[in-house]
Amino acid sequence: MKPAPLNLKRLRGAIDRLDQRMVELLNDRAKISQSIGRLKDAAQAPVYAPDREREVLDNVRRLNAGPLPGTSLEAIYSEIMSGALNLERPLAIAYLGPEQTFTHQASVKKFGSSVRYIPCNAISDIFSEVESGRCDYGVAPVENSTEGAIHHTLDNFIDSDLKICSEVLLKINLNLLSRETGLTRIRRIYSKAEVFGQCRQWIEAHLAEAELIPASSTAHGAKIAASEKNSACIASILAAKPNRLKVIAPSIQDSRSNVTRFLVLSRQSARPTRSDKTSIMVSIQHRPGALLSILEPFHKNRINLTKIESRPSRLRQWDYFFFIDLEAHAEDASVREALKAVKKQSAFLKILGSYPRSAD
């Protein structure tokens, strides 16, 4: 191997000197984070501040003049902030496990690799871990761009006092994984029921005779498929290597823009930013025009609604809760006025949280 040319050595030396300076600056930043942590402890304030996270990332986008793309800088700063959070106070994050699930990926995207992650067997367990204080935050899926709402998550809000403090959008790429070598040997497919819906057309076209068996998570489905002959799973590519599975068919989701939205659950609300969302839960009275009466205040105050989903209340037959997402913070004057009018027209109103809108 020939020695590196002189100009290459000079450039590498420049990078080494910059690396030294960056390490010094990052540690200076970390020391300030430790001081912030002591102040938060004294004030009994939450460690994770979604509004500050949004402010930092907005600053990074504004200051970036290239050539690094904004997504790269945001990923770097997410890890920097993850390390800072851990220095302020070690955090535990509950998620739908085991590892390699999409909820795990969304959790790491939000909180980075420096915090502790606690896998849960069910979405209700995520709520329980945060409610009990065993975990500081939880991450749960709430809707998919192809299949719609994740009802298990919505139903848990009926009895829970937890708040939504942030959201994560994760692009979902689904793959058929198996220990077999081809499609003709596959008799059973394991995955979450929602995932089967996201791959419905592909399954009907290529494995219409296969038995579809629901699993508690895509990662759990991968573990089962790894232990059985003539079996496969639909999961993230990350589930292939640890389970010694082969990718039989990549990217089998029916929609190329397949995105799942995840909520970050907390015991506290988030402070306002310049771009927020609010989620509410409301039950209406049984009378003509009841639904219109709770929608009119939002129209009157020029508040955009981004989602309306109904769920049975589980209290009385044919009694429903409506889950509504709107573009603004609950502390905004227009939202306060609208919610005041909604409360007068409804049987029940609950603010699930206001939080920064995802920039993805």
N, C-alpha and C positions, 0 to 999 in steps of 0.2 A: 504493500500500500504506500503510495507516494505521500510525503509530508504535505500538510496544508500550505497553500500559497501564503505569502506574507500578508496580503491584504485581508485574507480570510481570518488569519490569526489576529490581526488588528481589530477586526469587527467582533470576533468572539471575545476579545479582551474588553471591548466596550460594553458588550452584553453582561459580562461578569461583573464589571464595576456598577452597572445599573442594577443588577440583581442584588448586589451588596447594599446599595442604597435603598432599594425597595424593601428588603428585609428589615432594615433599620426603621424605615417609615412605618411599616406594618406593625412592628413591635411598639413604636411610639403610639400608634393608633390604639393598639390593644391595651396599653397602660391607661389611656383615657377611658376606654370602655370599662376597665376595672373600677375606676373612680365613679363612673356613671352607675355601675352596679351597686356600689356602696350607698350612693344617694337614693337609688330606687329601693334598696332594702330598708333604709331609714324611713322612707315615705310609704313603705308597703305597696309600692307600685309594681305593676306587671313588668316582667323583663322584656317580653316581645311587644313592640309597639308598631302595629301595622302602618300607622300614619307616618312614622319616622322611616320605616322601610321604604314606603312609597317616595318620600322626600329624597332619600339617598339615591335611589335608582333613577328618579327624575333628574337629579343633579348629574349623575353619571352620563345619562343620555344627552343632556344639554352640553356638557363639557367635552364630549367625545368628538374629535375632529378627524378620526380615522388614523391609520388604515384598519384598525381593529373594528369589526362589525359590532353594533350595539348589543347583539345577543351574546357575544363572547364576553364583553365587559360586564354585562349583567350577571352572567354565570360566575365570573370571577368574584364579583362583589357579593353575590349571594353566599359564597363560601367564606369570604372575609367577615360578613355579618354573622354567619353561623359560628365562627370561631369566637367572635366578640360576645355573642349571646352566652356561649358556654363559659366564658371568663366572668361575665357578670353574675350568672347563676346557672348551674347545670340544669338543663331542661329535659323532660321526658315527654315524648310525643306518642300518643296512641294511634294506631292505624289498623286497617283491615289486613291481617296477615295471611300467610307467612311472608317472608321476604320474596321479592320479585313480583309481587302483585302491582297492579297499576296504582293502587292507593299508596303503596310503599314508594313508588317512583314519584308520585305527586308530593308526598311528604318530604322527600329528600329535595325535590325541586324548590319547595317552600322554605325548609329549615336547614338545608345543607347537611354535611356529613359529620359535623362536630357535636351534635346533640344525640341523646339516647332515644332509640325507637323501641316501642313496646307493641308487639303484634297482638291483635285481638281476633277471636274466632268469629265474631258477629258484629254488625254495626251497633247493636244495642250495647255491646261490651265497650265500644269506643266511648259512648256517652257515659257509661258507668265509671270508667277509669278517670275521666275528667271531672265528673260530678263529685267523686269521692276524694279528689285531690291527689290520687296516686300518680296521675299524669297531669302535666301543665296544660297541654293542648291536645286536641284530637283532629284527625283528618278523615273525612267521610265523603264518599261519592254522592252527588245529589241529582245529576242529570247527564244524559248522553245526547249528543247532537243528532243521533240516528234513532235511538229507542226511547228518548224522553226521560221522564222522572224516575229516580230510584226511590220507590215508595217506602222501603224500609227506613231510609234516612228521614223522610218527611214525617212518617208516623212517630218516630222517636221524639220529635219536637213537641208533640201534643202534651206529653207529661214532663218534659225536661225544662229546666230553667236556664240551660246553657245558652250562650250567645254566639252568633256568627261574627267572627272578628276579621276574617279574610277569606279569599277564594283563590283557587288554583285551577288553571285550564291546562289540560294535558292532552296532546295529540295521541290517539290510540292506534297502534299498529298491531294487528292480530295475525298470528302465524299458526299453522297446523304443525304440531310437534309430535314425534312418535319414535319409538325404538325400532319400528318396522322400516322397511326400505321403500315402500310405495303405497299408493292409495288402495290398491286391490286387496291388501291384507288387513285393512282397518275395518273393524266391526262396531267399535264403540268410540264415542268422543266425549271427553269430560271438559266442562268449563262452567262458568256462571251462566244462568239463564239469560241474562241481559246480553252476554257475549254471543250466544247462539242467535239472538235476534239481530245483532250487528253483522252477522255473516250468513244470514238466511239464504240469500240468492246463491252464494258460492256453495253452501252445503247441499242445496237442492240440485245444483248442476253437477256436483262431483261425488257426493257421498249421501245420496238421498236415502239409501237403505240402512245407513249406520244408525245405531241407537244413540240418542243424545241424552247424556246423564248429567244432571246439574251437580256442581261442586260448590263448596262454600267460598272458594276463590279460584282464580285462574292458576295461581301457584299450587294450590292443593290439587287441582285437576292434573297439573303436570307431574306431581309426585305419584298420583295413582297410575297415570299412563306409563310412567317409568317402571312400574312394578308388574304390569300386565301385558300379556301377548295380545296382538290384534287390537290394541287400544291406541288412542291418540288424544291430544288435548289441544285446545285453542288458547294461546297465551302469548305473553310478551316474549321476544327473542331472548331476554335475559334469563328466562326459565329453562332454556335449552341446555346450556353447559353444565350447571350444577346437578341436573337430573340425567345427564348423558343421553339427551334426546336429539334427534336429527330434525332439521327443518324440512318437512315434506312439501309444504306449500307456503311461501311467504306472502304477507300482505293480503289476506283473504277477506278483509272487511269489505262490505258492499259499497261504502262511501269512502272516497279518498280524504274527505274533510271530516273524519271521525274524531270528535273531541269529547272528552268527559270533563265535567265541571265538578270540582271538589270544594267542600267547605271546611274552614278551619274553625273548630269549636273551642270556646273559651268560657271562663267564668266571668269575664269582663267584656264590655263593649269597646269598640275602637273609636278614636277621636276623628273628627271630620278632616277630609283632605279636599282637594279641588275636584276630585272625581270619585264619587261614592255610589254605593247601592244600599238599599234597605230592603230587608225581607220581613214580611209580616204574615201572621196567621189570623184569619177572621172567620167567624161563624155568623151566618145571616138568619134573620127571622123568616118564618114560613109565611110569606105573603107575596102577592103579585108585585113585581118590580123591585124585589129586595136586592137582587144582585146589582141592578142598575143604580140603586140608591147608594151603594158603597163605591161604585166606580165613578160616579159623577163628580165627587169632590176632587179626584185626581185630575180629571179633565178641566175642571174649573180653575185649578191652580197650576195648570200646564205642566203636570208631572207625568213623565213617560213611564208606562208599565212595560216591563220586559218579560214577565212570566205570570201566568195564572194557572194554578193546578188545584183540582179538587180531590179530597180524600175523605172517606167515611170517618165520622167522628169516633166510632166505637162506643159511643155513649147511648145513642138511641138509633133505631132503624130509620134510614133515609135522612139522617142528619149529617151534614158535611162541613168540613173545614176547607177554606180556600187559602192556598199559599200564594202570596203575591210578591213579586220582586219589582222594585221601582228605582229609577235613577235619581238619587239624591240621598242626603243624610237625614236621619230622623230629627236632628237639631236644626235643620233649615226651617226658616219661618213658613215657607209654603207647605212643607211636609207636615209641620206641626198643625197648621190650619186644616189640611186635608184629613189627617188622622183624627183630629177632634170631631170633624163632621162624620167620619166613618164610624167612630165609636158610638155616636148617638143613633146611628142607623143599624148597628149590628148587635147580635146577642153576645158576642165575645170578640175581643181584639187583643192580640199579643204581638209585640215587636220582637222579632227573633234576632235582630242585630242590624247595625249599619257598619259598613266596612269599605275599604278601598276597592274600586272596580279593577279587575285584572287588566293589565296593559297588554296581555298576549293577544 
